[in-house]
Amino acid sequence: MQSSRTVSANRVEIFLTEQGQGPLVLLCYGWPELSYSWRHQLPAIAEAGFRVVAPDMRGFGRTSAPADINAYSIFELVGDMVALVAALGEKQAVIIGHDWGAPVAWHAALFRPDIFRAVAGLSVPPPFRGRGRPLDTLRDSGITNFYWQYFQTPGVAEQEFERDVGFTMRAVFGRGFSNPAASLFVEKGKGFLGDPSIPRQLPEWITEQELSHFIEAFEKSGFRGGLNWYRNIDRNWELTAPWQGAQIHQPSLFIAGSNDSVITGLIGAKRIMELERVLPNLKQRLIIDGAGHWIQQERPAEVNAALIDFLKANAGQA
């Protein structure tokens, strides 16, 4: 049976949904989502013989949202997952992340290989720490309208997204980052979402009832917590200096959609070809043809099959 509760970990209150018995599996989602994003994975992974836990991440949903921007660094986000494993009474887990949850999963495996015995990332490749701070690198390349940059000033994106949360969620899920890479750039005066007078159709993979879970949650919480993750991008680069060139040696899996501009555009295309530089124990690179960014919601059967095969083969490895 699936159940939900709140646990204290790393000085925050973490709301989670859990199901099943067996080796622990943590599911970390990205922006702007909720633990509900894993609704198709929880029962399937539990039925396959695992204890699967999907938390609302720091700053989202029913989990604490500290006011301090610095409280959303990669150290705090990974710290939440480390503390959550202990709060659940376990010593080890497999960690799986999508979108922003993927960097959390990759860094959790990098920082604490004693706890995270295997790792899977969806849509966002593992960390390739460049020579300079990411936002500086963008600016030095002449780029001033990438969405990371638009998200930096507190209050700007919040105002746009909170004006009509229903429209926001339709626009973000509907675009799916599946258009050309221009979808990751913000046209001056139009904001991230584009013209609000243009109706947005829901994609086939989400129903009105499912969308209502996201709308209700973000109407209550607002968007600041999740946006603060982006406001630590340069700080995360600074904090992770000791791991320059480090590899993740645990068994790993990467899944993405072929139409996801995160892997085809400015940042990701080169990284997909070089996964083994960071993941020498990569078990599978699965690119799902025709799929977009919200991969575990959009193509649950294929994602579940790959995750379960990976878990059955690797969850028992210390």
Helices and strands as residue ranges (DSSP letters): E 3-9, E 12-19, E 24-28, G 35-38, H 41-47, E 51-55, G 69-72, H 74-87, E 93-98, H 101-111, E 116-122, H 134-140, H 147-150, H 156-162, H 165-175, G 181-184, H 208-221, H 224-230, H 233-239, G 241-243, E 252-257, H 261-264, H 269-273, H 275-278, E 282-288, H 295-298, H 300-314
